[in-house]
Amino acid sequence: MKTYKLLFIAEFGHEWNSGWWKKSGFEMNGHQVIPFDPERVQDPLNSVFKIIREARPDFILHSKDEFPPSVYTEFRQYAKVIQWYPDPVITDWLPPYVQAADVFLTMSEGLLDEFRKLNPNTFWLTEAVAPSFFEIKNDISEEDIRMYSADATFVGNLGSKPQYLPRRQFLQAVIDNGFRLKWWGQKIPRKFATIPLLLGKLGRSYGGKFVWGEEHAKIARLSKVYLGFDAQPRVRKSVSERLYIAVCCGAFYMCNYVDGIEDILTPDKEIVTFRSVEEMIDKMKYYMKNDDLRMKIARAGQERVLKEHTYQVRTGQLLEIIKDYL
């Protein structure tokens, strides 16, 4: 297999940034990755061109909007520019990037037609997980059990953006039906409009911090039900990294149905899906009474994710897609 040298422009400022996970996938396949985070240097434009001229990468992989799209033209004097966009929406600033890239990759299959109007070299490539970043390296302790165990858990954002608000309704229903919920992620800002939420049962179910890595794995392992709410479920095959992370860590994963999700993981065999609050609650009650079935589904999902949905697999698929354009 041919190996490549690539310059990967993304966020690398924190150890939980997913750029590290994707970088590891390329490296596990024998490729050389030069990570570059424009936020970490004083003069990013001159710095990146210095790296490009000296390292001569086979291609440049770009994530979001770390550089303006006008720079792509200059990049392309040295190497092809591939953009792997990790969000399920077409924002106002995105179209110029799509047009400027040699190849554009989207994690949302349902957006392919719109993107291909801007760039015919557009392909679907879903997210994945890097298992080594989510290993439980130490035995689960009594303190871990007290901290992370729950009937139901959610890891993610409960902010005030429209796509997040339905999550509050679902999670409030979990509490109202007597399940012990814990959720983890960014804190809800303290302001007048959020006081009722913060002081209510949902606010008091907050675990207290953003989690990743080994902590995230322990949460997945110690929660009976791990709930997922993708932001754009009507956009076909538009699932987040969270699905792959949770299932990789051994979670029994229940999520809102995303169009086409059965092509990724099989509902009722590897994950469980719901389309309404009522269906979610009914299925939670059922699976809470059927531990063996719940654990069987979790194991089957974990086995498939580790086989098909790691970043080692995904980066190999990326290179297969772009090989004719390099």
C-alpha positions, 0 to 999 in steps of 0.5 A: 500500500502506498504511504503518504505525507499529509499536512493536517490543518485542524484544532490540536490545542487540547488533548480531546480535539478530534484532530488527534484521533484522525491523525492517529488513524492515518499513522496506524496505516503507516502515513506521516501526518504533520499537524498544524493548528493556526491558533497555536502560532503567532503568524499562521499563514507564513508558518504554514507556507514554510511547512508546505515548502519544506515538507512537500506534503502529498496533500493538505487535509483541512477541517473547518475554517482555520484558514480563509478559502482564498488561501486554498488557491495558494495551497494548491500550487504545492499540493491538493487540498482536501476538506473533511467537514465534520458538521451536518449543516451548510453554514453561510461561510461554508460554500466558498470552501466547498468550491475551493477544495480539490475534494470535499468530504461531508459527514452527512450523506443527505447534503451530498446533492447540495454540496455537489452543486458547488463541487462535483468532487464531493463524497460522503465520509462519516465520522469514527472513533479512535479506541486507544483514546478511550481505554479504561487503563485502571480498574473501575473503583467504588468512587467511579461507580458513585460518580458515573453510574446512572440509569441513563446518561447523556454527554453533549450540549444542552445550550439554547441553540434551536437544535439543542432545545429538543434534548431538554424535553427528552431528558426531562421526560427521563427524569419525570418517569423516575429514571436516574439521569446524569448528563455531562458536557459544557455548563449551561450559562448562568443568566436570567433566562436559564435560572429555571433550568439550572434550578430544576431537576434537569439542571441538578442532574448535571455531572459537573464537567466536560468529559472525554477519554477514560472518563467518557469510557467509564460513563458509557460502561457504568450507565444502563442506557446511554442516550444520543440526540443527533442535531440533524436527524432528518439529514440522511446518515448525519451521525456524530462521533458520539455514537461511535465513541459511546458504542466503542466504549461498550455503551447500550446506545439509544438515540433518536432515529437518523435517516439511514442509520441502519446502514451504519449500525443495526437498530434493535441488534447493535443500537436502539432508536426512537422517534418520540419521547413516548417511544424512548420511555417505553423502550427504556422501561423494556430494556431496563427489565431485560439486562441480558438483551441490553448487554447483548446489543451493547456487545454486538454494537461494540464489536461492529464499531471496532471492526468497521468504524475506527479512524484507522478504517476511516482514513483508509477509506478517505485515501481510497476516495481521493487517490484518483485526485492526487 
